[in-house]
Amino acid sequence: MFKFLKNNKQYIVIDAGSHKIAAIAFQIFDNKPFINQIEHHKSKGIKNNHLTDINAFSSVVKLLIKKISNKKMRKEFFCNITDPNLLVKKKRTDINSGKLGISKKEVRKIYIKSLNEAVEKNKYLIHSNPNNFILDEKTLTNNPFGKKCNKLSLLSFNIFVNDFYIKNLGSSFEKNKINIKKFFESGIASSMSTLTEEEKNNGVVCIDIGGNTTKIVVYLENNIIFVENLALAGNNVTTDLSHGLQICEETAELTKIMYGSVVSPFNESIEINLDSRKKKIVNKNLIYGVIKPRYDEILEIVRDKVFDNINTRIAIKSIVLTGGASKIFGIKNICESIFNRKTRVIKSISEYNSFIDRPEFSTSFGMIKLVKQFHLNNQMPKFSNNKLTKMIDKIDNWIEESYA
């Protein structure tokens, strides 16, 4: 693991969210990631996944980087990106392979061809996942090496984000003289830190309920088969509480964290501090009556989107919930009722004790794993003039890791 990384570098992943901006600095010792420092700060200059104030956003990033970075070490930076309207396309690529057995040369050739052809106007190819190979239009396999065929086909699952997001984030980091080596899609990163290999093989939906966006990623046989972002999440619950209880959004967020539940409570009243002198008495049943319908709506929309595809509907064996808004009390029970599937709510996403029970950091820790997969040395993303986006990694390393 992380064999290609070198100890004289420091790697920094930045999680740019609507509630918080988090940064993790890590090095590699004995082929394992060693975290130097973790810091986070309340988000500024970013709202609904859009940069509204580049200077404010850059100031927070500058503060975090100053706290976690080692000035004496070379650094490489990585960042997540969340596009509520991401584009997903399944692609088939064909080559003539000849009559000899398939080798690394043919796999490398077809993968590069697939990446070169994955072009969409005003879109940036952020992930390209090779799923399966087809031999001579009849044999489906995930390991073609040594097999003979005349025609080799590759089925890929490509994820695009709006090029505008990349340009906008890129320009904000440039203010701090930071070059982002690679962007990762937030939902994919979150799934990397929360799902087990067994879950991904058997069929699982990872639902990351964040501040502004609910990210949905479905795996089957260790392949990503469905990805979508829903512009409905924890902030909508907070807004509902603000309107329903006639309190400000900051107080509503605190009330949600302290008293929020999707399980019917006893008839009990609580005291909410409006300011230093004013208080408000509210019945917990009222809070439940505001919160529960919104969580039902979020999970029902996710279910309908996922189960609209017959393949995903049949394949899914379990649900995994993560993200800050998944911490609401009782969510496991309503999710199992809505999906009719076994549900697991993330309680720990790392071995680092200070982040036990912090699913809101699942994207941050997932990016550390994605750093390994996206081979640092040869990933220089291009995001200008809508030109062809090249994601040519070290193909040999990818082949070795995936099929050796």
N, C-alpha and C positions, 0 to 999 in steps of 0.2 A: 504494500500500500504506500502511495506517495513516493515510490522509488526514484522518480525523475526529479523530485524537488531537492533543492540543496539547502544546507543549513545556514549558508551565509545570506540568505534572503529572509525577508519578513513579508508575509502575505496578509493582506488586509481585505476583509469583506465588509461591505457597507449595505445595511438594510434600510432603504429609504421608504418608510411607511407614513401613513397619514397621522398616526398618533405619536410615533417615536421614530427617531433615526438612531440606529444601533451600529456599532462598529466593533469588529473582533480582529485582533492582531494575533497571528500564530506563526510558529516556526516548525521545522521538522527535525525530530531527533529519533534515531533508531527506527526510521520509516514510519513514525507516528506523529500526528499533529500535536503540538504542544502550545496551548493558548497562553500568550503573554499577558493579554489584557482585554477586558470587555468593558465597553462604556456605551451608554445610551442617553439620549436627551429628547425632550419634548420636541416634536416636529415644528419647524417654522418654514414658511414659504412653500408648503406643499399641501394641496387640498384636493380631495377627490381624485387623487393620483396625478394631478396636474401641478406643475411648478407655477405658482402664482407670484413668487418673489424670489428670483435667483439669488439676490444678495443675501436675503435672510437665510435661505437654505444653505448657501455656501458658508455662512458664518458658523452654523451649527456643525457642518462637516469639518471645517477648519479646527473648531474646538475639540471635537472628538479625536481627530487624527493627531493633534498635538498631545493629547493625553495618552494615546496608546502606542504611538510609533516610536521606534528606536532610530534616532538620527544617524547612527553609525552604520545602519544596515540598508542594503538595497531593498526596494519595496516593489511589490506588484499589487494592484488594486482591482477588486471585483465588486460588482454592484447588482442588486436585483432590479427588476422593472415589472410594473403591473399595468397591463393594458386591459381595461374592461371589455374592449372589443377586439381581442386578439383573434387572429385568423388561423384556423387549423386546416391543413390539406394533406390528404393521403396521396402519395406519389408512387408510381411504378416506373422503374428505370430498367431498360433492356440493353444487353450487349451480346455479341456473338462470342462464345467462349471457346469454340473449337472442340475437338474430340478428346483432348487430353483431360486428365483430372483437374478439377478447380484448385488453384493455388492462391496464395496471398496476392499475387499479381492481378488476377481477375477480380478479386474482392476489392482491392484497392482501386482498380479502374472503375468499377461500377459505382462505388461509393463516391468517388470524386465527381463522376459524371452526374450523379444524383444531386450533389450539392451545387454544382455549376448550373444545373437546370432549374433549381428551386428559386425562382425569381418572381416577385409580385410587386407591382407598382406601388411606390410609397410605403413599402413594407420592409422590415428587417428580419431576416431568418435568425431566430434566437436559439432554436433547438431543432435538430434533425435526428430522429431516432430510427435507426435501421431495425425493422421488426422481423421480417422473414425473407427468405429467398425462394424463388420458384425455378425449378429445373424443367426446361422443355415444356412449359405450360401445364405440367401435370403433377409434379412432386413439390410439396411445400416443406421447407426445412429451415431451421435456424442455424444449421452448421453444414455448409456446402463443401467443405474441404475434402478433396480426394474423390469427389463424386464426378461422374462424367455427364456432360450434356452439350448440346449445340447452342442452346439459348439460355442465358442466365438472366433472371429478373430479380430486382431488389424492391421490396415494399417498404417505404419509409413513411414516418409520421412526422410532418413538418409543422412547426409552430412559428408564426410570424407576429410581430408587434408593429404598431404604427411607427414609421421612421421618425416622426416628429418627437416621440418620447425619447428616443435615443439621442437625437440632436440636442434636445433641450437639457437633458441630464448631462450629456457630454460637455456642453458649454458651461454649465454650473460648476462642474468639477475642474474645468480648465482654469477657473478663477483662482483655484488653490494649487494650480500646477500639478493636478492629478490626472494621469492618463488611465482610464478604465480599460484594463486588459480584456475583460469579457463581461457582458451582461448576462444574467440568468433570469428566467421567468420565475416569478415569486411562487406560484403554485407548485411548479416542478421542484424548486428548492425545498419548499416545505415538506413535500412528500418524501424527499430523500432522507430527511432526518426523523421522520415519524413512522414509516412503514417498515415491516420486517420483510425479508426475502420470501418467507412462506406466504405472507399476505399478498405480496405482489404476484406470486406465482398462482395462487388459488383464485384470485379475483377480488379486488378491493376498491372502494371509493375513498379517497382522501379529501375531506372537506375542511378547508382552512377558512374559518369565519373571522375575518379581520375587522378593521375599522370601517373602511369604505367598500371593500370588495370581499366576496366569498369566492374562494378559489376551489375549483373542482378538478381532480385528476383521478382517472381510472386506470388501473393496471390489470392485466391478465397474462399469465404465462411470462411474467417479468417484462412485458412490453406495455408501453403507454398506448391505450386505445381510445382515450377520450380526454379532452381538456376544454374547460370553459371557465370564464370568469363572470360572476354575477354582481352587478352594481347594486347590491343590497347586503347590508351587513350590520355590525355592531352600532355604528353611528345612527342608523335608522331607528334602532331600539332606543337610543338615548334621546333622539328628537321626539319620538312618541311619548316618552316619559316627561320630557320638558313641556310638551303641549298638554298632556293629560293631567299632570300635577300642577301646571302653571308655575313652573320654576325655571331658572336659567339652565342652559345646557351643561354648564360645569357642575352644578349641583345635581342635575339629573344623572350625569355620568357617575358621580360618587354614590348616588342612591342605588344605581344599577349594580355597582360593584359590591356594595355592602349588603343590600337587601333583595337583590334581584333573584327571581326563581321562576322556573316553569312548572313547578309542582305546587298544587293548591295549598296555601298556608292555612294556619288556624286564624280565627278572627282576632288579629292582634294589631295594635296601633304602634307606630314608631314616630320619633321626633326628628324632623329634618331641619338642620341649621341653614337658614336662608342668608344670614350675615351674622355679624357679631352680636346683634341684639334681637333679631327676629327669628322665630322658629315656626314650623308648621307641623301639625299633627296629621299623619296620613295612615290609613289602614293598609296593611300588607296585601289584602285581597285586591285593593285598587291597583297596586303596583303589579301584582300577578296578572290582573285583567288587561293591563296595557302591554306587558312584556310577552306573555304567552302567545297571543295571536301573531305577533311579528316573527317569533322564532318558528312557529308552525308554517308561516308563509315562506320563510327562507328555505326550510328543509323540504317543503312540498314542491317548491319550484326546482330545487336541486334534483329531487327524486324524479320529477316529470322529465327534466332535461336528460338525465342519465338513462332512465328506463324507456325513453322514447325510441332508443336504439335497441332492437331485439337482442342483438349480440351482448350488449352490456347488461341488459335486464336479466338474461339467463345466466350470465357468467358471474355476476357479483355475489360473493359469499359473505362479505363483511363490510362495515363502515368504520372509518377512523376519523375522529373529530380533533381538530387542533385550531390554533389561532386564539388571540386574546378573548374574543367573544364566545369561545367554546367553554369558558370557565363558569358559565351560568349554572346554578344548581338545578339538577334534574334533567339536563339536556340528553343524557344517555337514554333515559326511558322514553322520551317523546321521539327520539330519532329511531329507536327500535320499533316503535309503534308505526311510524310513518313509512319506514323502509321495509319493515318485516325482515330485518337482517340483524345479525349480531353486531353490536356497536362497542367500540373502544374509544374512550376519551383520553387523549394524551395527558399524562401527569408528569412526565419527565422526558426531556429531549436531549439530555447529555449527562455525562458522568460528573460534571462540575457542580458541586453541591450548591453553589450560590444560585444556580439556575434550575434547581429542582422545582417542578410544578410551575414552569414558566413557558407554556406552549406558545406564547406570543413571540418567542425567539426561535421558533422552528425554522423559519426561513433563513435566519442568520446562520444557524448550525448546518442547515442543508447546503448552504453555499460552500462550506468548507469541504463537504464531500464532492460537490460538483467541480471544485478546483482540480481535484484529482482526475476526474473523468474527461475534462476538457483540456488536458495536456497544455501546460503553461507556455511551452517554448514557441509554439507555432500558431497562436491564436491572436491575431491582430485584427479585430473587427473594423470594418469600414462602413461609415454611415454618412456619406455625403453624395449629393447629386443623384440619388436613387440608383447608384451603380450596383452591379452584381455584388451581393454580399458573399464573401468567401469564408467558410468555416472549416478550412482544411487543417485538421489537427495533425499530429503525428500519426498517420494512418497505420503504420506498423504497430505502434503501441496500442491503438484501438483494437486492431485485429487480435493481437496477442491477448489482451485483457478479455475480449469478448468470446474468443473461440479456441484459444490455446488449451 
